[in-house]
Amino acid sequence: MSAVTLVLATSTGGVGAHVASLVRGLGSDGWQVNVCGPQATDDLFGFSREGALFTAISGKPGDPEPCAWCVAWPSDRTSCTRTACERRPSRG
């Protein structure tokens, strides 16, 4: 199974609706879809109801929680925080 991770910031309209359409389309094509974003976006657009694995992140610079990169690829995580995440490896 192929997998994709979609990351979004706060959204109440177009971007969230677009991500929701990607979740539906990719999911129906057999992809495992992961979405990272503020909890309010999942509440509004229903990514997890559509079958995505949703991980809530705040998206605020300087927060001590892991960045979206480290949520998506936990094996790459090395004491990462959003401000220190510039050390992430290249995904060429």
C-alpha positions as CSV (number, residue, x, y, z in Angstrom):
1,M,0.0,0.0,0.0
2,S,1.3,3.5,-0.8
3,A,1.1,6.2,1.8
4,V,1.0,10.0,1.7
5,T,1.1,12.6,4.4
6,L,-0.7,15.9,4.0
7,V,0.2,18.8,6.3
8,L,-2.0,21.9,6.6
9,A,-2.2,24.9,8.9
10,T,-5.4,26.5,10.2
11,S,-8.1,26.4,7.5
12,T,-11.8,27.1,7.5
13,G,-12.3,27.0,3.7
14,G,-10.6,26.2,0.5
15,V,-7.4,24.6,1.6
16,G,-9.2,22.3,4.1
17,A,-11.8,21.4,1.5
18,H,-9.0,20.6,-1.0
19,V,-7.2,18.3,1.5
20,A,-10.6,16.6,2.3
21,S,-11.0,15.9,-1.4
22,L,-7.5,14.5,-1.6
23,V,-8.2,12.3,1.4
24,R,-11.3,10.9,-0.3
25,G,-9.7,10.4,-3.7
26,L,-6.5,8.9,-2.6
27,G,-8.2,6.8,0.0
28,S,-10.6,5.4,-2.6
29,D,-7.5,4.5,-4.8
30,G,-6.1,2.5,-1.9
31,W,-3.6,5.0,-0.4
32,Q,-3.0,5.3,3.3
33,V,-3.6,9.0,3.9
34,N,-2.1,10.7,6.9
35,V,-3.1,14.3,7.7
36,C,-1.3,16.6,10.1
37,G,-2.9,19.9,11.2
38,P,-4.7,21.7,14.0
39,Q,-7.5,19.6,15.6
40,A,-10.0,22.2,14.5
41,T,-9.4,21.3,10.9
42,D,-10.3,17.6,11.5
43,D,-13.3,18.7,13.5
44,L,-14.5,20.9,10.6
45,F,-13.5,18.8,7.5
46,G,-13.7,15.3,8.9
47,F,-10.4,13.9,7.6
48,S,-10.4,11.0,10.1
49,R,-14.1,10.3,9.4
50,E,-13.1,9.9,5.7
51,G,-10.5,7.3,6.7
52,A,-7.3,9.4,7.2
53,L,-5.0,8.9,10.1
54,F,-5.1,12.4,11.7
55,T,-2.4,13.8,13.9
56,A,-3.1,17.1,15.7
57,I,-0.3,19.6,15.6
58,S,-0.5,23.3,16.5
59,G,1.5,24.7,13.6
60,K,2.8,27.6,15.8
61,P,6.5,28.3,15.3
62,G,8.5,27.6,18.5
63,D,6.1,25.1,20.0
64,P,7.9,22.4,21.8
65,E,5.9,19.6,20.2
66,P,7.3,17.7,17.3
67,C,7.0,19.2,13.9
68,A,4.9,17.7,11.1
69,W,8.0,16.1,9.6
70,C,8.7,14.1,12.8
71,V,5.0,13.1,13.1
72,A,5.1,11.8,9.5
73,W,8.5,10.0,9.8
74,P,9.0,9.2,13.5
75,S,12.0,7.1,12.8
76,D,13.9,10.2,11.7
77,R,13.1,12.0,15.0
78,T,16.1,13.0,17.0
79,S,14.9,15.1,19.9
80,C,13.2,17.3,17.3
81,T,11.2,20.4,18.1
82,R,9.7,22.7,15.5
83,T,12.6,25.2,15.9
84,A,15.3,22.5,15.7
85,C,13.8,20.6,12.8
86,E,16.1,22.1,10.2
87,R,18.2,18.9,10.8
88,R,15.7,16.7,9.0
89,P,17.2,14.6,6.3
90,S,16.5,15.2,2.6
91,R,13.8,13.1,1.0
92,G,15.2,13.2,-2.6
